[in-house]
Amino acid sequence: MNVYPNPVSDDFVVDLQLQEEGDVNIRVYDAIGQEVYRQSQFLQAGVNILQLSSVDWVAGTYVIQVLGPNNFNEVRQILKVMQ
């Protein structure tokens, strides 16, 4: 899984490769562990590119967790900066 740009000021991309199709849960947590974003959707096997927005988030460090089929579990850290 790749997340870019990083640091992010507004919109960013989560680019992930799934071995099989299935339900995917995307969660974003702030520096104190509070969930600030949650999305669930069905994705196809192969490359999936998702665009997310951080416009309403305050500046700081965030953790993105993506859970999917076949024990897919990826975590990345991003830095939100103000423009």
C-alpha positions, 0 to 999 in steps of 0.5 A: 500500500502506498499513500501519497503525497506525504505530507498531505495538505488536502486530498491524498491517494491510497494505492493498494494491491489486493490479491482477491476481491472483497470488502475493504475497511479504511480507518484513519486515526489521529495522534491520540488514537481517535478515529477521524475517518472510516470507509467500507467498500467492495474492491476488485482484485488488483490495483485500487486507487482511492482518493481521500480528503483531509481538509477537515483534519487539524495538522498533525500525524495520522495513521491509516489502516486498511483491512481487506480480504485474505488477512490484508492488513496494512498500516501507514503514517501520514503527516497533515500540514496546513497550506 
